[in-house]
Amino acid sequence: MNDFLDRVANILETPAVTEDLEFRSVRGWGSMMGFALFIMLEDEYGVKLTPEQFRELKTVSDLMRIAGRAS
């Protein structure tokens, strides 16, 4: 599994994620997970988003695309 997917899986507290996963549907989803993803994108991948832009992202593939990690 690639490093990006590993990082997302760790934040979502799940063993593995796929690109088509709608990350907000993960059991236990909450604002802290969302904030952690938001900060990961900014700190580790240099992505600057507004909260409104982040809310438009739906799938792990969307996260990968915005981070420049799309396969």
N, C-alpha and C positions, 0 to 999 in steps of 0.2 A: 504494500500500500504506500502511496506517496506521502511525503512529509506533510503536505497541506491537509490531506484527508485524516492523517493521524492527529494533527492538531485540533481539527474540528471535532473529531470523535472524542478526544480528551475533554474538550470544553463541554460537549453535549453529554458527557458521562455515559457513553455507549461504546461497545467494543469496536464497532466499525460503522462507517457511513458510506453511502454511494452518492454519486453525483446528482442523481434524480431525487434524493431525499429532500422533502420539504422540512427544513430544520426546525421550524416552529411547531411541527407536529410531534416532535420527540417527547416521550413521556418525561415529565418533570420540567418542561420548558418554562422559563420565567425570565424576568427582566435581567437577572444576574447573568444568565447564559447569553442573552442578547448583548449585554454590555461587554462581556468577555470576547465575543466574536467581533464586535465593533472595535474594541481596543486591539485585538490581534491584527485585524486588517490595517489599522493605523500604525502600530508599533513595529510589526514584523514585516509588513509589505508596503508601507509608505502610502497607503490609501487614505485619502482625506474625504470623508463623507459627512453630510449632514444627517441628523437623525431621520429626517424625512426620506432621504435617499436610501438609508439603510432599511427602513421599513418596506421599501419597494422590492427588496431582495427576498426571494422565496425559497430557492433551492440551494443545495451545496454547490451546484454548477454555477449559479449566479455569484456566489462568494468567490469561486475559483476564477471566474471571468473577470470580476472587478479587481482581483488581486494579481491578475496577469498569470494565473496558473492553469488556465483552461487547457484541457487535453485535446 
